[in-house]
Structure formats: C-alpha cells, structure tokens
Amino acid sequence: MIEENLDEIKHKIESSAIRSGRTLQDIMLICVTKYSDVDQIKTIVDLGQINLGENRIKDALEKVKQLKNDICWHMIGHLQTNKAKDAVSFSEWIHSVDSVKIANAIDKEAKKIGKVQKILIEVNVAKEASKHGFLVDDLARSFDEIVKLKNIEIKGFMTIAPVCSPEQTRPFFKELRQLKEKFSVEHLSMGMSQDYEVAIEEGATMVRVGSAIFR
C-alpha cells in the first residue's frame, strides 16, 4: 500500500509541476514520519525516498539511530533553543526557524562542530495565533539579522497554511512565493498531504507529505 500511495503522490506532484511550468525533478518530496514506525520508514527508504521529515526531536533521534545513515533528515517541527544542539546534530535542513533567538542558537551549535546549517525561515503568512513563524511585516528586519550569522545558510521560506479547502490555501502560498522573489531565496517549503498540489502550482519547491503516504 505504501508503494502505491507513493507512486500516486509522485504522479500528482509531476502533474502539478507541469502545470506550473516545471518538472518532477524540481520538487523535493519530504516524507513526514511523525506517526510512522521504523519498519514503515524502512519501506519508504527502500523505495528510494531519502528525504525524511520529523516534527519532534526525541522521536527523530531514536529513528536516526535505527536507520541507515544516507537519509537526508529535515527538522520540520517547532524547535526550542535547548534542542538546537540535537537538531543540528542530525538535520541537513531545519525548516522551522521562527525567531532570531533560535537562529542564534542553531548558529552557535553549528559553529561548534564546523557545520554550516541549511535553514528555512518559517513565515506565519495567515497570521494565525496558533501557529509559529515570523509575521510578514516583521520579516525584513529579522531576515537581515539572521543572514549575518556565519554558520547558517538561509535557503528559503516555510509556511503552514490554515486548515481549509486546498483552493482556499492558494492566496497564502502565492504570498510566500512573492516573498521568495523579494528576498531572492531558493526554496519554498509549503504544502502538506491535503494541499500539496496547490502549493506546487503556486511555486513550492518542497512539499511535506506524511498521512497520504502512510494511510
């Protein structure tokens, strides 16, 4: 079932990419393993899916221990400063940088191990009180502070759209794409199981899909 689900998602990603003038290779599928056990993850990795996303540090560290080391791990959940060391230790990408404080913590830990950490800045485009991320009006000032850090590389922006119909998410994804163009960054991490097709149509380069794969 996992293999069939993955094939279906890749087909939909390719179709959405073509609609936006791109190809399947232009979109990075990040398989979210939040609710998956190690056997399920091994299945997906054996199918060639090496980009895996985790929401929680504790779970990620356990899974990293049990899985082979050629996986590209993405930390996609909210990150506290006291967990920055752990996040830097296993993550190739950290998507959820939502404050200057956490950016400084990541930079400090990356410097200790001689690493330049790839990050995405989380933007709360919809201004939802329940979500983390920079508000659009505050982004420029904070971006200027973070970009000065030597052991961080800002690769793009990330957002989580409100829970609504896929078509209703389109304006939020469009706004993040406009920010990408304004700040001249490379990547947009946006779109999850329920809305990744719309996100790709609006410019996503990374989509975070979990339940649609492991259902």
N, C-alpha and C positions, 0 to 999 in steps of 0.2 A: 504493500500500500504506500509506503514512504516513497518508493521509487516512482510509482505512478503519479503521486502528488508532486514530486519534484519535477518530473517531466512536464506536467501540466503548467506549473508555475513558470518554468523556463519558456514554455511556448507563449504564455501570456506576456511575460517580460519582453520577449522578442517582438511580439505584435505591437506592444505599447511603444517600444523603442523605435520601431519603423514608423509609427505614427508621428513620432517627434523628430524624425529625420536622422535616427541613429541606428545602431545595431545591438544585438545581444551582448557583444563584447564590450560595449560602452557602459554596461550596467553591472555593478557588483552586487550579487545576491548574498546577503548576510543571513545565515540560518540562525535564528534565535533559539537557544537551547534551554531557556529558563525552566520549562516544565518537562524537559526530556531527561531520560536516564542515559547512562553511559553506553549501553547496548544500542539504543536508538541513535545516539550520536555517532557511534562507530559505523552504523549502517549508512548514515548520510555521508560520512567521510569516505567510506569505501566507494561511494558513488561519485566521488570527485569533488564533493563540496567541502572546501578547506577554510572558507571564511565563516567563522562561528561567532555569534554574539551572546554575551552574558550580561544579565542585569545585576547580579549580586556577587560581590567579591568572594564571599565564603564558598558559594557553590562553584564559582569559576576555579578557584584554587584546587578544589577536590577533583574537578573534571580534568584540569590540566595535568595533574599527577597521573591520571589513569589513561590518558590518551597520548598518541604519538606526537612527537614534537614538531611536525611540519605543518601544524594547523596555524592559521592566522587568526588570532583572537582579537575580538573587538569588545571593549567595555562600553556598554550602551546604557547602563542604568545610572541613576543618581549616585554621585561619588562624594563622600565626606573626606575632609582633609586628612583625617587619621588613617584613611585607607589608600591614600595616594601611593605610598610605597608599594603596596601589594599590586595595585593596578598597573603601575609602571613595570613591575617585575614580569608580568606575563602578556600584557596587551601590546599589540602592534599599533592599534588605533584606540583612542579614547574619544568617544562621540559626545560625552555628556559634560563638557566643561561649561559650567553655568555661572561662574563667578571669577573675578580676578584672584580671589583668595585660593581657590582650588587650582587655578592655573599656576600660581606661585608655588604651591605645594608640589604639583607634578614636576615643575621645572627643577625644584630643589632635589627631588628624589632621582630624577633622570640624570642630573649632573653627577650625583654620587656614583653612578655606575657607567658613566661615559656614554649616555644614550641621548639621542635627540628624539623626543616622543612626538609621534604624529597625533594631532588632536583635531577635533571639530568643536566649534563653539555652538552651544545649544541656544537657540533663539525661541522665545515664547511668543510666536507671531500672533497667536489668537488672544493673548493677554489673559489666559486662564489662571485664576488664583491657585488652582490645584496643581499646576504644572511648574516645573523649574525652567530656568533659562533667562537670558537677557531679554528685556523688552527692547523693541526696535529703536525707540528713542534714546536708549542708553548704550546702544551697541558701539557706536563710533568711538566714544571715549574709552570704553573698556577694551576694544579691539586694539587701539593704539598702545595701551599699556601691555597687553599680552604679547603683541608682536615683538616687543623689545626683549622678551625672555630668550636666552641663548639655547636652552635645551628643550625647547618646544618648537614644533613646526605646525603652524595653522594651515590645515589642508582644506578647510571648508566650514560649512554650517550644518547643523542638525536641527530638526524640529519634530514635534509630535502633534499631529492635527487633532482637533476636537473629535469626540465620538459623535459622528453624524453620517449621513449617506456619503458615499465616495464623491459624488459630484459636488456636494457642499464643501468638501475639503479643498477643492481646486483653488479658490482665492488665496488660501493660506500658503499653499505650495508655490503659487505664482509669485507671491510677495517674497518668499525666501529666494526664489530664482533671481528676482530683481536685486536682492541684497548680494547674491553671489556675483552678479555683474558689477555692482557698485564697488565691492571690495576686492574684486579680481582674485577670487579664490577658486580652487579647482573642483571641489566636491560638494554635493548636496546629499545628505543622508536624510531621506524623508520617504514616508510610505511604509505601511505595515500590511499584515495579511488582508485587511479589509479595504485598503485604499492604494495599494502599491501601483496599480495600473494608471490611475490618475496622476499619482506622483511622478511616474516616469514621463507621462505626457507633458508634465509641467517642468521637467528638467532634472529629476532625480538622477544621480549617478550611483547611489547606493540605496538599496531597499532592505528593510529588516523584517524578515518573514519567519514566523515560528509555527503558529497554530495551523496554518494552511498546509504545512508540510507534515506535521506530526498528528494530524487529526485522525 
